[in-house]
Amino acid sequence: MNATSTTTMKRLLIIFFTLFIVTSCTKEFDEMNVDPNNPTALSPQYLLPYAIEYSIDRSWGGRTRFERLNLDGAMLWMQYLTRNIYSNEGDNYGLSVAFYNNNWKSLFNDGLVNFQRIVTLSQPGGKFQNANYEGIALVMRSWVFSLLTDLYGPIPYSEALKGTADTPVYSPSYDSMDKVYAGLLADLKTANEKLDTKGPAVSGDILYNGDILKWKKFANSLRLRLANRQAAKKSAESRAIMAEILADPTKYPIFTSNADNASLKCTEVLSSNNELYLVMINDSRTDWNVSKTLVDKLTELSDPRLAVYAQPNKDGKYLGHANGLPDAVATTYLGVSSNIGTYFIQKTSPEVVMTYAELNLILAEAALDGDISGSAQTYFEKGMTASFDQYGLKMTDAYLKTVGAVTKEKLMEQKWIALFGQGLESWTEYRRTGLPVLPAKDPRAVFENDGVLPTRLPYPTSEASLNEANYQKGIELVGGKNDTKSKLWWAEK
């Protein structure tokens, strides 16, 4: 699909989806936002781009103040960015109710509900039977569910999307994270089997433009991500999954270059612009600078990615300031600290879900831990090289020598660097491993949450009112408190 047809598709989508919303039931996700009379009139080609765009936009930026999941949450907590004003909006570990309420609602309603509709419509016996639509929707449904469980912990999963079943479930139970992961890993394997490069064509695919082989690569690469993430808790199962995938690249293809990266190609059309552009350029927000932590580390390594991740200040230097500074101090850095790099704030800047660089660093960790065969050092260097290549940079022997031999600490530090922009993934990896080691807090900083970097998002208030009994069980599963300090299942420390 060319750019013109993609734009036309999105405009038609907006018209169709608006009409759909008018005739639909618009309650909380528990009621599935579906007209029970005939919700399937909208075909997968219109549901797919809407669901893909809204889900990835949520993970990448989010334009609405007080609910910018990545920009006012994970990108600050992982010290990629820092605030020069409104430090109480995420940088000091404070969260608004809208932050955890509305992201939950959107990921379920805009993402999961629509991916489930596509599965229902396109599966055998469905109104628009098409195995490739079904496979794509399974991959995206798995990814969004993985976001939700990694954000909140135990979540409604096995019953979450049964609001239109023959026996509808409006108060879904909460599943433990290990059960959610088991389901996602199984669904990704099924998706790979459903996806057929010789099968029927699909329309409305704004992620891979209908390239089914790339969808298969994404499914299996994502499966490796989740298997590695749970490896410390389910070693034998994770090793078996990794061995199965890596032993048969024909049946289970994975990313082989940056051309396979799962990233949303944003457009010149306002509604489909990159979210960071919309916030920082279109909305003229100058509230963020690059964190001192990031600048110092990349400067120490003589890492050329610094010039991509940050802009030089008015004096031509790359400088950042500490996280968590109160406004009276932080505002003094407005014209001193570097802004985020221009690469990330163009209308058409990609919104990234998973990369070839990340995949290689996952495999490096798996090799280092003995979960797969192969050289951890080779995967490590391939991961760094792929990250450089992602931004048009050339890896040098000098840089590889500076970094040196792979260790768990170096590996997770390089993963943190490579995941710039993907704050949610970096935050999850930090909560899982405790790495990279972040610097001591600036003595001028003032943090909420007893100074504890958030470990999860609280369940939304809507769950307490609409799904109270199961909500209480969810709290029990996460340790008895609906707070931002409880460690999640995959935490290794």
Secondary structure, 3 states (H helix, E strand, C coil): CCHHHHHHHHHHHHHHHHHHHHCCCCCCHHHCCCCCCCHHHCCHHHHHHHHHHHHHHHHHCCCCCCCCCHHHHHHHHCCCEEECCCCCCCCCCCCCHHHHHHHHHHHHHHHHHHHHHHHHHHCCCCCCCCHHHHHHHHHHHHHHHHHHHHHHCCEECCCCCCCCCCCCCCCCCEECHHHHHHHHHHHHHHHHHHCCCCCCCCCCCCCCCCCHHHHHHHHHHHHHHHHHHCCCCCHHHHHHHHHHHHHCCCCCCCCCCHHHCEEECCCCCHHHCCHHHHHHHHCCCCCEEEEHHHHHHHHHCCCCCHHHHECCCCCCCCCCECCCCCHHHHHHHCCCCCCECHHHCCCCCCEEEECHHHHHHHHHHHHHCCCCCCCHHHHHHHHHHHHHHHCCCCCCHHHHHHHCCCCHHHHHHHHHHHCCCCHHHHHHHHHHHCCCCCCCCCCCCCCCHHHCCCCCCCCCHHHHHHCHHHHHHHHHHCCCCCCCCCCCCCCCC
